[in-house]
């Protein structure tokens, strides 16, 4: 028996033992089973802008799917997003027409690849870049992992849907790396970095660097680094946060496209050109080529913060760009996060320009010729106002269900009656893996519900729903116990400080249905003991703490099916 086979047998036995220990640890804990999950969006932007047969909606990925990057192999497109401390990390989607997208998994789906156990919600994976190298028929995903001492890293695969390699750490600082494969087979990495020590001119002053990349060693070539952009388009104007770089080649020229202005209201995309991948890069006179910063704040159907883009060429020579942007609610708050948008790109002139990327963006786009919109059908991801129902009985849960800081398989058990969320000792406020299954918030106006079969045995046990912006900003709506009585409770946590909004003694003879209804900037938490008639707990509450405006960070709000053995909510 060779060493590889022995290692494989040992790993299988170890995994089985860990699973047995995990199951035994839950023997004396109250059973809790979540079933019949439902999520429905009802945003007016979609009801007021119904689709015609030749139209589709942008964003193509609603909710927290920021920092998109895209590549193509043949007729297949692949797109990835930032995932921060969500686990698994880096959701990956595929499409044949840039309109209809299917999620095929996650790039980082193993603890050996993703070390986010102690990371804040906005740490972890930043700005992944995906590229296909035709010379070795290999896909590369390169990113920065702000956790676990990893830093900049790369993984690769022959098939994006069938698993990715272990992590290769890369020997350079900074963030937002991207890889470029030239026509001669050579490879380069570009990234954002701090200016050389002692040369920083102002807060937000950054540079773009390039390195030669050794494809055999999967490592940058020591000493090959060079600064190709200092500050941004015009250093005299003190541009901030030049980042998210990508290099493209067209008609023998090299184009460097970057985000500039920070990821808020001044966000934009700018373009440079050179005769060599190492420059010198000259900015276009018509920069920026994409932004929403110039328009009235009270404009209709507002899209803002547009930038951090990536381009892809279609088989027939046309170009499209994916990018992040946000759609704030009526109070200007950003609850469902930075989303993935798409626009056609006009590259008939010297430089590419996003079509209608410099005017207030519209919610609808014309379908590419010959494409049928199949949103929400045949396994394609839905957009617009959609309903998502999940009985939660499948052994393999839908890819949209994620955990925080650790694998969901560590705390869930599939049953014929629903998914059992086995409670951990950690509380939702912990900087640690928590026992909660999360679904992204994808609408401003929404309704979500789940059926819960649960009878806690002590005041330390709780199960229910969490509306989660971060470990320091969230709502918890669930069932616990005080003395011999069952209570339903609603808690608000802001800046890490928790406050009981309301509690009510209930008779818990069978299942309970929990419901959250969001409208504009308000949330209502309701429950039903008969599955039909709902009662509100705590009245309408503000969704302010679920927005990045209040909570900070880079993620959108999540809806979690939550269970814990460390409940700290004491009913009145």
MOHU-V502457 format. One record per backbone hydrogen bond with DSSP energy under -0.5 kcal/mol. NH is the residue of the N-H (numbers start at 1). CO is the residue of the C=O. If there is no record, write none. Layout:
# MOHU-V502457
{{NH/CO} {NH/CO}}
This chain:
# MOHU-V502457
{{6/2} {7/3} {8/4} {9/5} {10/6} {11/7} {12/8} {13/9} {14/10} {15/11} {16/12} {17/13} {18/14} {19/15} {20/16} {21/17} {22/18} {23/19} {24/20} {25/21} {26/23} {27/24} {29/26} {33/453} {34/419} {35/451} {36/391} {37/390} {38/449} {39/388} {40/447} {41/386} {42/445} {46/43} {47/43} {48/44} {55/52} {56/365} {58/363} {59/340} {60/340} {61/340} {65/63} {65/338} {69/80} {71/78} {73/76} {76/73} {77/75} {77/95} {78/71} {79/93} {80/69} {81/91} {82/66} {83/125} {84/125} {85/121} {86/83} {87/403} {88/108} {89/108} {92/105} {93/79} {94/102} {95/77} {101/99} {102/94} {104/92} {104/102} {105/92} {107/90} {108/89} {109/107} {113/110} {114/110} {115/113} {116/114} {119/116} {123/120} {124/146} {125/84} {125/123} {126/124} {126/144} {129/142} {131/140} {133/138} {134/132} {136/133} {137/133} {138/133} {139/157} {140/131} {141/155} {142/129} {143/153} {144/126} {145/151} {146/124} {146/144} {147/145} {150/147} {151/145} {152/172} {153/143} {154/168} {155/141} {157/139} {162/159} {165/156} {168/154} {169/167} {170/152} {172/170} {175/192} {178/190} {180/188} {182/180} {182/186} {185/182} {187/213} {188/180} {189/211} {190/178} {191/209} {192/175} {193/207} {195/205} {199/196} {205/202} {206/204} {207/193} {208/229} {209/191} {210/226} {211/189} {213/187} {214/219} {215/213} {218/214} {219/214} {221/212} {222/220} {224/221} {226/210} {228/208} {228/226} {229/208} {231/206} {231/229} {232/230} {237/234} {238/235} {239/234} {241/204} {243/241} {243/259} {246/257} {248/255} {250/253} {253/250} {254/274} {255/248} {256/272} {257/246} {257/255} {258/270} {259/243} {260/268} {261/240} {262/241} {267/264} {268/260} {269/290} {270/258} {272/256} {273/282} {274/254} {279/276} {281/228} {282/273} {284/271} {287/284} {288/269} {289/269} {290/269} {291/357} {292/267} {295/292} {299/296} {302/299} {304/326} {307/324} {308/268} {310/322} {312/320} {314/318} {317/314} {319/345} {320/312} {321/343} {322/310} {323/341} {324/307} {325/339} {326/304} {329/333} {332/329} {335/333} {339/325} {340/61} {341/323} {341/339} {343/321} {345/319} {346/353} {347/345} {353/346} {354/289} {355/344} {357/354} {365/56} {367/54} {371/368} {374/372} {376/381} {377/374} {380/377} {381/101} {386/384} {388/39} {389/387} {390/37} {397/395} {401/398} {402/400} {402/438} {403/87} {405/85} {410/407} {411/408} {412/408} {413/420} {415/418} {418/415} {419/34} {420/413} {420/418} {421/32} {421/419} {422/411} {422/420} {424/563} {430/427} {432/430} {434/404} {436/434} {437/561} {438/402} {438/436} {439/559} {441/557} {446/444} {446/518} {447/40} {448/516} {449/38} {450/514} {451/35} {452/512} {453/33} {454/452} {455/31} {461/458} {462/564} {463/479} {464/562} {465/477} {466/560} {467/475} {468/466} {468/558} {469/467} {469/473} {470/473} {473/470} {474/493} {475/467} {476/491} {477/465} {478/489} {479/463} {480/487} {482/485} {485/482} {486/506} {487/480} {488/504} {489/478} {490/502} {491/476} {492/499} {493/474} {494/492} {494/497} {496/472} {497/494} {498/496} {499/492} {501/490} {501/499} {502/490} {504/488} {506/486} {508/506} {509/507} {512/452} {513/528} {514/450} {514/512} {515/526} {516/448} {517/524} {518/446} {518/516} {519/522} {522/519} {523/541} {524/517} {526/515} {526/524} {527/535} {528/513} {534/532} {535/527} {537/525} {541/523} {543/521} {546/543} {547/544} {548/334} {550/547} {551/547} {552/548} {557/335} {558/468} {559/439} {560/466} {560/558} {561/437} {562/464} {562/560} {563/435} {564/462} {565/424} {567/460} {570/568} {571/569}}
